[in-house]
């Protein structure tokens, strides 16, 4: 019997969290382009007593929920931070001071210190950018296919890197030859060049990852913390994006942390707020 449910109705996915009769935490997600689908799933739980709901499409989803439980609306970043706190405890992490970077359709960045959470920045570059640019450049619309192709691609020949600028000359310290000088910078130089889909997709992932990571690192410096916790459904099943983020964070001498079930932080937090 399920009596409580946490829901995060985002722009791309609607995430759901609840405890089943065995005490196990169950996590589900549905595309948000047709909210009747997640609502149909929710409406099966006729004994639900209370729903904790957050996310930009929460009110729209509510219109399709017909079982009439008590509904508790929650501020999205508060629910997300509650979920992050729970997941950190589950992984036995003692981190109490960190930047939390939530990569959804866009990216929202928070500073967590003990039990206090503050939104400190963000960018419109996120999962929506990754999917949108990838689709425009290659015509590939499947997220899984984008991810699979990116894994066999290379950005060399598309990105302009430090090594390309110096072209065999000695590169002055502390510059790294593999650092990006300009995302897609070579594409404007090599006119009439054709590129493989996998290379374009790898380059888009690099662009998105570097923008998000650079902003996160700047905020970590500002708040004098060494840890950056990356969460969000965009990271799910996209190893290239995660590699870019982890590699660049480490290069800048920060600690990158990726939580299990990271895409469900909002839904888990919404559940924890009502139980």
N, C-alpha and C positions, 0 to 999 in steps of 0.2 A: 504494500500500500504506500503510495507516494503522496505525501501531504504538503511538501514544500518544493519549489522549483526556482532556480535562478536562470534568468534569460538576458542575453546581451544581443539586442537587435541592431546589428551594424549595417552599414551601407552595402556591404558585399555579402556577408554571412550573418545568419542568426544562429547564435550558439546557445545551447541549453545544458544545464547541469542539475542533477538531482541524485538523491540517495535511494537506491532500490531496497527491496525488502530484506536483502542479505547484508545491507550496510555498505554496499559498494558504491563508489562515486561513478555515476554514468554521465558521459559527455556525448552530445550529439550536435551536428550542425546541418544547416539547410541554406541554400542560396536565398538571398533577401529579395530577389527580383519578383518573386510571387509569394507574398507573406501568408497566403492561404495554406500553403504546404506546411510550414512549421506550426501554424495555428491548428491544422488538422491533427498533427501529432500531439500537441498540447491538450487538445480537447478530448483525447482518449482517457486522460487521467481525471475521471469524474469525481474522485475523492480528494482532489487538490484543495487545500485550505488557504494557501497563501502563495503568491508569486512575487518574487523580487525581480524587477525588470529595469533594464538600463539600455542605453544605446540610442542613436539618432532616429531609429525607426520604431521606437517603443510604442508611441501613440498609435501609429498606423497598424502595428501588429495587434494591439489591444482590441481594435475594432473587429477582429476575426475570432477572438477568444470568446466562446459562448458558455463555458462551464461555470462562470461567475465566482471564482475564488476572490479572496481579498488581494488587491494588487498594491504593492508598495513600489513607488517609483524612486529610483536611486540616481544620484549624480554619477555619470559614467566614470570619471577618473577616480572617485572614491571607491566604487565597486571594483575597478581594476586593481587599485592599490591593495585592497583587502584580499583579492585573489592572489596577487603577487606575494603578499605576506604569508598566506597559507601555503603556497607552493614552495617558497623558500624554507618554511618550517618542515614540510614533507621531505625535502631534500637535505634536511639537517644542516642548512646553511645558517651561519651566525652573522650574515651581513646585515648591518643596521643603518648604513649610510651609503647610498648609491644613487646613480642616475638610472631611471627606468625609462626605456625607450620603447614605446608601443607602436609597432608598425602595422597599421591597418591600411585602409584605402589611402589615407595620408599618414603622417607620423606625429604623435603627441609625445612630448618628453616631460618627465616629472623628476623632482628631487625627493627622495625618501630619506628621512633621518629619524630613526627610532619610530614613533607612532605618528609622525607628522608627514604629510604629503603636500607638495606644492607643484603646480604646473609651472614649468620654467621656460618652455619653448615648444617649437614644433615646426613642421614644414608640410607643404602640400605634396612633397615628393614621398611616395610610399608605394603600397601594393597596386593602387590604381594607376600610378605612373608606370610601374613595371609592366603591368598587363596592357595598358593603353599604348605605350610606345612600342612594345613588342608586337602588338597586333597591327599597328599602323605600318611598321617597317617590314614585317614578314608575312602578314596575313594569317599568322597562327593565333588562334583564339583560345585554345585549350591551355590552361595553366600547367597541367602536367606535361604536356608536349613542350611547352616553352622551357620548362625546367630540364627535361630530358635532353633537348637539343643544346641548351646552354652548356651542359656538362661536357660536350664534345667540341665546344667552340673556343676560339681565342680572340682576344681583343687586339692583338698585335696587327698592325696594318690599318686599324680603325682609330683607336686612341692614339694621341700623340703623347709619347712618354719622354721622360728626361733624357734617356739614351738617344732618342731620335733628334733631340735638339742639339746635343753635343756631337753626335755623329763621329764617334771614334776618338774624340778629344778626351782628355782627362776630366772627369767629372768632379767638381769641387765638393769637399765635405761640407755639410753632412748629407748632401743629396744622394738619393738612391736611384740608380739607372732605371729601375722598374716602376718608379712612382709615376703617376699620371700627371702630365703637364697640362693636357686639355682633353676632356672626354669628347670622343668623336672628332678630335682635332685633325686627324689625317684625312678624314672623309672630305673635307673642304679643300684639301690640297691636291688629292688624287682624283681629278675629275673623270667622269665616265667610267669609274671603277665599279665592278659588280662584287657583291659580298654574299657569302653563304649565310643562310638563315641562322645557323648555329653560332656563327661569329657575331652577327648582329645581336642575337639574344644574349650572348655572353657579355657583350659590351654594354647593353642596356642594364643588365644586372650589376655590372661594375659601377655604372653611373649612379644608379639608385642607392647601392650600398655605400658608396663613398660619400654622397651627400648626407645621408642619414648618420653615418659614423662620424664625419667631420663635425657636424653640429653637436652630436652627443659628447664628443671629446672636449669641445670648447666649453660646454656646460659643466662637464666633470672638472675641468680645470677651474672654472669660475667658482664652483662649490667645494673645491678642494677634496674631491673623493676619487679613489682609484678604481672603483667598480662601476661597470655599466651593465645593467640587466636588460637584455633584448627580448621582447615578447611580441606576440601578434601572429595572426594567421598567415600573413605573407611569408613568414619564415618556414612554414610547414611545407615539407617536400620540395624545398628549393635549396639544395646544398651549395650551389654556386654563390647565391646571395649570402648565405650564412658564412661561407668561407671568406668572401670579400670583407664582410663586417668583422669577423674574428681576426683576420690577418691585419687589417688596417688599425683596429683597436690595439692589438698587441704591438704593432710597429710604433704606435704613439705612447707605449708604456702604460697602458690601461688594461684592466682585467675585464674580458668579455665573458658574460654569463648568459647561457641560454637555458631557460627553464623547460622541463617537460610539461606538456599540455599548455604551452605558452599562449596558444590562440584562445584559450578558454578562461583567461584570467578574469575578464569582466563577468562572465556567467557564474564562475565559481565564487567570486566576490559577492555577487548579488545573492547567491544562495546562502553564503556565510552570514550575510547581513540580516537574514530573516530567521535563521535557525537558532 
